[in-house]
Amino acid sequence: MAAAISALNAKIRSNPALSYFCSTHFWGPVSNFGIPVAAVLDITRKDPEIISGKMTTALVVYSAVFMRYSMAPLIDVGEFTLIIVGCHFVNECAQLAQGYRYINYWNYGGREKSLAEKAKEVSAFTAAPVAPEIAKK
């Protein structure tokens, strides 16, 4: 059994593309893409009222720092993982968009506008005309 696993591992490692696909240099950044995917989905689906300003700031700094350090092997070794650089770049853009939504909502009238729209929807709903059949009863 050990010989079969060793032979399979040797076969995988002999092919550079397959070796990369089966390494942590590929799957680590791919699994890390969960953070920016969640941030992008939050931009489109979540109300800006629930955005945490402190967490968004921390994630902006985190992405900027780690994007820089994911490019460091380029200087030292001559190669770097584009997947992890892309992951941090997408996360940086998504967190900056979340930061914009947070500042716009809490500092530049977005909250008041949202509350006014909700009040208008409620008043339009309550002032809706009654169906004639119900009015006769």
Secondary structure, 3 states (H helix, E strand, C coil): CHHHHHHHHHHHHHCHHHHHHCCHHHHHHHHHCHHHHHHHHHHHHCCHHHCCHHHHHHHHHHHHHHHHHHCHHHHHCCCCCHHHHHHHHHHHHHHHHHHHHHHHHHHCCHHHHHHHHHHHHHHHHHCCCCCHHHHHC
